[in-house]
Structures are given as structure tokens and as C-alpha cells.
Amino acid sequence: QASRLVELPYSSFGDDDDEDDGHSLPRDTAEQDPGVWYPDPPKVSPFSHCVRYLAFLWNLLFLLLGLLILAVGVWGLLAKSPLPGGERGVPLGSDPMLLFVLAGLAASAVSLAGCLGTFCASPCLLRFFLGALLAFGGLEVLGGLLLLLARRRLRDALQDLLLLCLLRYQEDPDLQFLVDEVQRSLQCCGLESYRDWESNPYFNCSAPGAQACGVPASCCQDPLEDGSVPNAQCGFGVLGLGAAAAAAVAHLGGCGAALGAWLRGQAGAIAAGAAALVLVEAVGAVMALRVLRDV
């Protein structure tokens, strides 16, 4: 015991400080008894190290993807922001770019928790990551069940959404791009027929302006008109023509039936995409469980 005592060369305390105050532990308890066997902590296997690195890179990849989606959403909102003193044409709550912002925030937050939990070996962050993956998986399963059980209501809701897109065609560049791509790809015009564009205040025959009594250029049979630049005026005056004359210029069929047929044809691809998404989440959850068990 005398060999364990170390004298402080520059001590400013008196001899009374060395006395036992009744609250300090004996010196013997500060060291382990050499006669007692203490088991060594379990060593992490190389496989566990590999899983930990893979889990970190896996979450880092989806963190970058989430930040990219978030950047696209923020850029879309800022690109449509009004000038100082102006009025915003589209409410923020109904802006489709808000979906990108919310999806990017959710993906970034969950992936960041997975990265930090794996890197810092934090059980709390890993449990949060697993809980978020379970919540996302539950929402996906619930959405799939709703698609199967409420197909008619969802079809009616989709038709109402398409009609709203027709009404706000000039107000939101994102909706305009979406409607043009659907009409151009499916070779359709309007919701039920090309006459649905009469409900738009800019294409109505009683509206002022050059677009009155017309349809968008994406409804035209040949928007390029044998040229390299699309003719934005190819649909002017189509609503004032007869059915035979209008059919020679634009597509007369609506996009509602064409979109429904396209979705039925892409059911296999949609199911494969949903299965791939579930598989990605399952792989992330399995790796997180392995890291949590090692921690």
C-alpha cells in the first residue's frame, strides 16, 4: 500500500486534506482485485465491421438522394416566387413542388439518423431509424390496400384532379408541364374530350385574347408541323371548328380513359417498383438491426 502512494510535488493543500472525510472511497476499491477474474468484452467480428460500413454508405447514399430531392423542391418553389410587391398565383399548400420538399425532408432526416446512428454507434438514433422505416412501410402497405379497396373513389379523385389541372393550366408552370406531357404522350386532349378546354377561362370562346376558342399546342396532331420548333399556335380556334375539321388538327379523345388504360398496362411495373422500394427499406432495416445488436 505504501508503494501506491504518490506524493504531489507542488501541493498547496495541508495535511488535513489527506484525511478521510467519510465520503471518499478507499483506495483499495479503486483498483480491481487481482484475484477476481473479469471477462473481456466481446470482440466485434470482421463481418460486423463490414455490415457497419455498408450500413453507413447505404444511408449516406439515400441522404444525398434526399438532399437532391429537397433541392429540386426548394428550387421549384423559389423559381415561381413572385416579385417583391406581387401576388403569388398558386397557394403554397397546393403547390406540387411542396411534395418534393416534404419527401426530401423525410428521406434526409431518416437517412441522417441512420448515418449518425451507425457512425456513432448510438442505440437511440438506430431505434429512431428503424421506427421510421417501419412507419414508412406501414404507410406503403396502407396505401396499397386503399388502392385495391377504393379504386373507384380514387379514379373519381384523379378525374377531379385532372379537371383542376385544366382549370389552372396557365397559373402553375408545373401543372402546365404535367398536362402537356400527358396530352402529348397519350395523344389525348382534355379530360373527357377536347371540349373540356371550354371550361378554362383563357381558352373559352368568350374570353379575350388569341387563345380564345382554342386548345393547347400539346393537343395538336403534329405540334411541330414538319418543323424543328413546336408551333404554339397550332391549337388556336379548334373549339370553333366542327368535329371533322377539328380532328384533322387536334386529338379529340379525352385523357381520362387513356390514362386509365395506361395505368392498367403499367400495373406490373408499378408493382415491381413498389416491391423494390420495400426491398430497399428491408435491407436498410436488417443492417441497422445488425449494428444495433453489436452495439
C-alpha positions as CSV (number, residue, x, y, z in Angstrom):
1,Q,0.0,0.0,0.0
2,A,2.9,2.4,0.7
3,S,4.1,1.8,-2.8
4,R,0.8,3.1,-4.3
5,L,1.0,6.4,-2.6
6,V,2.3,9.2,-4.8
7,E,3.4,12.5,-3.3
8,L,2.4,15.6,-5.2
9,P,5.4,17.8,-5.6
10,Y,3.6,21.1,-5.7
11,S,0.6,20.5,-3.4
12,S,-1.0,23.6,-1.9
13,F,-3.2,21.7,0.5
14,G,-2.5,20.9,4.1
15,D,-2.2,17.6,5.7
16,D,-5.8,17.6,6.7
17,D,-6.8,17.0,3.1
18,D,-5.3,13.6,3.2
19,E,-7.6,12.5,6.0
20,D,-10.7,10.6,5.3
21,D,-13.8,12.8,5.1
22,G,-16.2,9.9,5.4
23,H,-17.4,10.2,1.8
24,S,-14.5,9.2,-0.3
25,L,-14.0,5.6,-1.3
26,P,-11.0,3.6,0.0
27,R,-8.0,3.4,-2.3
28,D,-8.3,-0.3,-2.5
29,T,-11.7,-0.2,-4.1
30,A,-10.4,2.0,-6.9
31,E,-8.4,-0.9,-8.3
32,Q,-9.5,-4.3,-9.4
33,D,-8.7,-7.2,-7.2
34,P,-6.1,-9.3,-9.0
35,G,-7.7,-12.4,-7.5
36,V,-11.0,-11.9,-9.3
37,W,-11.5,-12.8,-13.0
38,Y,-13.1,-10.1,-15.1
39,P,-14.4,-11.3,-18.5
40,D,-13.1,-9.5,-21.6
41,P,-15.7,-7.6,-23.6
42,P,-16.8,-9.5,-26.8
43,K,-14.8,-8.5,-29.9
44,V,-16.6,-7.3,-33.0
45,S,-16.2,-9.7,-35.9
46,P,-14.9,-8.5,-39.3
47,F,-18.3,-9.3,-40.7
48,S,-19.9,-6.9,-38.2
49,H,-17.4,-4.2,-39.2
50,C,-18.3,-4.8,-42.9
51,V,-22.0,-4.6,-42.2
52,R,-21.4,-1.3,-40.3
53,Y,-19.5,0.3,-43.1
54,L,-22.1,-0.9,-45.6
55,A,-25.0,0.5,-43.5
56,F,-23.2,3.8,-43.3
57,L,-22.6,4.0,-47.1
58,W,-26.2,2.8,-47.7
59,N,-27.7,5.6,-45.6
60,L,-25.2,8.2,-47.0
61,L,-26.4,7.4,-50.5
62,F,-30.1,7.9,-49.6
63,L,-29.1,11.0,-47.6
64,L,-27.6,12.5,-50.8
65,L,-30.7,11.4,-52.7
66,G,-33.0,13.1,-50.2
67,L,-31.0,16.3,-50.3
68,L,-31.2,16.3,-54.1
69,I,-35.0,15.9,-54.0
70,L,-35.2,18.6,-51.4
71,A,-33.0,20.9,-53.5
72,V,-35.3,20.3,-56.5
73,G,-38.4,21.2,-54.5
74,V,-36.9,24.3,-53.0
75,W,-35.6,25.4,-56.4
76,G,-39.1,24.9,-57.9
77,L,-40.7,27.0,-55.1
78,L,-38.2,29.8,-55.5
79,A,-38.4,29.8,-59.3
80,K,-42.1,30.5,-59.1
81,S,-41.8,33.1,-56.2
82,P,-43.4,36.4,-57.1
83,L,-41.6,39.7,-57.5
84,P,-41.5,42.0,-54.5
85,G,-44.9,43.5,-54.1
86,G,-46.6,41.0,-56.4
87,E,-49.1,38.3,-55.6
88,R,-48.4,34.6,-55.8
89,G,-50.7,32.8,-58.3
90,V,-50.6,29.4,-56.6
91,P,-51.1,28.9,-52.9
92,L,-48.2,27.2,-51.2
93,G,-50.3,24.4,-49.8
94,S,-51.5,23.2,-53.2
95,D,-48.1,23.6,-55.0
96,P,-47.0,20.3,-56.4
97,M,-43.3,21.2,-55.7
98,L,-44.2,21.0,-51.9
99,L,-44.4,17.2,-52.3
100,F,-40.7,17.2,-53.3
101,V,-39.8,19.3,-50.3
102,L,-41.6,17.1,-47.9
103,A,-40.3,13.9,-49.4
104,G,-36.8,15.3,-49.4
105,L,-37.0,16.4,-45.8
106,A,-38.3,13.0,-44.7
107,A,-35.7,11.0,-46.6
108,S,-32.9,13.3,-45.5
109,A,-33.9,13.2,-41.8
110,V,-34.3,9.4,-41.7
111,S,-31.1,8.7,-43.6
112,L,-29.2,11.2,-41.5
113,A,-30.3,9.4,-38.4
114,G,-29.2,6.1,-39.9
115,C,-25.8,7.6,-40.8
116,L,-25.1,9.1,-37.4
117,G,-26.5,6.1,-35.5
118,T,-24.2,3.8,-37.5
119,F,-21.1,6.0,-37.3
120,C,-21.5,6.9,-33.6
121,A,-23.0,3.6,-32.5
122,S,-26.0,5.3,-31.0
123,P,-28.8,3.0,-30.0
124,C,-31.2,5.9,-29.8
125,L,-30.6,7.0,-33.4
126,L,-30.7,3.4,-34.6
127,R,-34.0,2.8,-32.9
128,F,-35.4,6.0,-34.4
129,F,-34.2,4.9,-37.9
130,L,-35.9,1.5,-37.5
131,G,-39.1,3.1,-36.3
132,A,-39.2,5.5,-39.2
133,L,-38.6,2.6,-41.7
134,L,-41.4,0.6,-40.0
135,A,-43.7,3.7,-40.3
136,F,-42.9,4.2,-43.9
137,G,-43.5,0.5,-44.6
138,G,-46.9,0.6,-42.8
139,L,-47.9,3.7,-44.9
140,E,-47.0,2.0,-48.1
141,V,-49.0,-1.2,-47.2
142,L,-51.9,1.0,-46.2
143,G,-51.7,2.9,-49.5
144,G,-51.7,-0.3,-51.4
145,L,-54.7,-1.6,-49.6
146,L,-56.5,1.7,-50.3
147,L,-55.7,1.4,-54.0
148,L,-57.3,-2.0,-54.0
149,L,-60.3,-1.3,-51.9
150,A,-61.2,2.2,-53.1
151,R,-60.3,2.1,-56.8
152,R,-63.5,3.8,-57.9
153,R,-63.2,6.7,-55.4
154,L,-59.5,7.1,-56.4
155,R,-60.5,7.2,-60.0
156,D,-63.0,9.9,-59.4
157,A,-60.5,11.8,-57.3
158,L,-58.0,11.5,-60.2
159,Q,-60.5,12.9,-62.6
160,D,-61.2,15.8,-60.3
161,L,-57.5,16.4,-60.1
162,L,-57.2,16.4,-63.9
163,L,-60.1,18.8,-64.2
164,L,-58.4,21.1,-61.7
165,C,-55.2,21.0,-63.7
166,L,-57.2,22.0,-66.8
167,L,-58.7,25.0,-64.9
168,R,-55.3,26.2,-63.6
169,Y,-53.3,25.4,-66.7
170,Q,-51.9,28.9,-67.1
171,E,-51.5,29.6,-63.3
172,D,-48.9,27.0,-62.4
173,P,-45.9,26.1,-64.7
174,D,-45.6,22.6,-63.1
175,L,-49.3,21.8,-63.8
176,Q,-48.9,23.1,-67.3
177,F,-45.8,20.9,-67.9
178,L,-47.7,17.9,-66.5
179,V,-50.8,18.4,-68.6
180,D,-48.7,18.9,-71.8
181,E,-46.7,15.8,-71.1
182,V,-49.8,13.7,-70.5
183,Q,-51.6,15.0,-73.6
184,R,-48.5,14.7,-75.8
185,S,-47.6,11.2,-74.6
186,L,-51.1,9.7,-74.6
187,Q,-52.3,11.7,-77.7
188,C,-55.4,13.0,-76.0
189,C,-56.9,16.3,-75.2
190,G,-59.0,17.4,-72.2
191,L,-60.5,15.1,-69.6
192,E,-63.4,13.5,-71.4
193,S,-62.9,15.2,-74.8
194,Y,-61.2,18.3,-76.3
195,R,-64.4,20.3,-75.4
196,D,-63.3,20.3,-71.7
197,W,-61.0,23.2,-72.5
198,E,-64.0,25.4,-72.8
199,S,-64.1,25.4,-69.0
200,N,-60.7,27.1,-68.9
201,P,-61.2,30.9,-68.7
202,Y,-58.4,31.5,-71.2
203,F,-59.5,29.0,-73.8
204,N,-63.2,29.8,-73.6
205,C,-64.7,31.2,-76.7
206,S,-66.0,34.2,-74.9
207,A,-62.6,35.0,-73.4
208,P,-60.5,37.9,-74.8
209,G,-57.1,37.1,-76.3
210,A,-55.6,35.0,-79.0
211,Q,-56.1,31.7,-77.1
212,A,-59.9,32.1,-77.0
213,C,-61.8,29.2,-78.5
214,G,-58.6,27.1,-78.8
215,V,-56.7,24.3,-77.2
216,P,-53.1,23.9,-76.0
217,A,-50.4,23.0,-78.6
218,S,-50.0,19.6,-76.9
219,C,-53.4,18.6,-78.2
220,C,-52.3,19.0,-81.9
221,Q,-51.8,16.1,-84.2
222,D,-48.5,17.5,-85.3
223,P,-47.2,20.2,-82.9
224,L,-44.0,20.6,-84.9
225,E,-45.9,20.9,-88.3
226,D,-43.0,19.3,-90.1
227,G,-40.5,21.6,-88.5
228,S,-38.0,21.6,-85.7
229,V,-39.7,24.1,-83.4
230,P,-43.2,23.4,-81.9
231,N,-45.9,25.7,-83.2
232,A,-47.6,27.2,-80.0
233,Q,-50.5,28.5,-82.2
234,C,-51.4,25.2,-83.8
235,G,-54.4,24.7,-81.5
236,F,-55.9,28.2,-81.9
237,G,-59.6,28.2,-83.0
238,V,-60.0,24.4,-82.7
239,L,-63.1,24.7,-80.5
240,G,-64.8,26.8,-83.1
241,L,-64.4,24.1,-85.8
242,G,-66.6,21.2,-86.5
243,A,-65.7,17.7,-85.3
244,A,-64.3,16.6,-88.7
245,A,-62.2,19.7,-89.2
246,A,-61.0,19.7,-85.5
247,A,-60.0,16.0,-85.8
248,A,-57.6,17.0,-88.6
249,V,-55.8,19.4,-86.3
250,A,-56.0,18.0,-82.8
251,H,-56.7,14.9,-80.8
252,L,-60.4,14.8,-79.8
253,G,-60.4,11.9,-77.3
254,G,-60.1,12.7,-73.6
255,C,-57.1,11.8,-71.3
256,G,-59.2,10.2,-68.6
257,A,-59.8,6.9,-70.4
258,A,-56.4,6.9,-72.0
259,L,-54.7,7.5,-68.6
260,G,-56.7,4.7,-67.0
261,A,-55.7,2.3,-69.8
262,W,-52.1,3.3,-69.4
263,L,-52.1,2.7,-65.7
264,R,-53.7,-0.7,-66.2
265,G,-50.9,-1.6,-68.7
266,Q,-48.2,-0.4,-66.3
267,A,-49.6,-2.3,-63.3
268,G,-46.7,-4.8,-63.4
269,A,-44.1,-2.1,-63.5
270,I,-45.8,-0.2,-60.6
271,A,-45.9,-3.4,-58.5
272,A,-42.2,-4.1,-59.3
273,G,-41.3,-0.5,-58.3
274,A,-43.2,-0.8,-55.0
275,A,-41.5,-4.2,-54.3
276,A,-38.1,-2.7,-55.0
277,L,-38.8,0.1,-52.6
278,V,-39.9,-2.3,-49.9
279,L,-36.8,-4.4,-50.5
280,V,-34.5,-1.4,-50.2
281,E,-36.1,-0.5,-46.9
282,A,-35.9,-4.1,-45.7
283,V,-32.2,-4.2,-46.4
284,G,-31.6,-1.0,-44.5
285,A,-33.6,-2.3,-41.6
286,V,-31.7,-5.6,-41.5
287,M,-28.3,-3.8,-41.5
288,A,-29.5,-1.4,-38.8
289,L,-30.7,-4.3,-36.6
290,R,-27.3,-6.0,-37.0
291,V,-25.4,-2.8,-36.0
292,L,-27.8,-2.3,-33.1
293,R,-27.2,-5.8,-31.9
294,D,-23.4,-5.3,-32.0
295,V,-23.8,-2.0,-30.1
